Amino acid sequence: MKYQEYEPHASLRDYVKCFWILEKEYTRDAPNEEVTPDACIELILNFGSPYVLQREGGMDREMLARSWLACRRSRCCFARMEL
């Protein structure tokens, strides 16, 4: 797994905390990505296989678009990579 953060240009720092990249090989045994709650709103641009949002209890699923907005959350959720 590769995770790296980058500082935004000075003109964006009042609005953007950071840019980050996550590169990860998902497998059938470990297809989930835990999205932990934080105080940030995140714009996710996915250039890999699509994610499926798995709601609490694991029953409901929603295919996520290639770009999506993750708003402030009060609890964890899981995004599962469709393999």
Stockholm file with secondary structure:
# STOCKHOLM 1.0

chainA/1-83         MKYQEYEPHASLRDYVKCFWILEKEYTRDAPNEEVTPDACIELILNFGSPYVLQREGGMDREMLARSWLACRRSRCCFARMEL
#=GR chainA/1-83 SS CEEEEECCCGGGTTTCCCEEEEECCCCSSSCEEEECCCSCCEEEECCSSCEEEECTTSCCEEECCSEEEECCCSSCEEEEECC
#=GC SS_cons        CEEEEECCCGGGTTTCCCEEEEECCCCSSSCEEEECCCSCCEEEECCSSCEEEECTTSCCEEECCSEEEECCCSSCEEEEECC
//
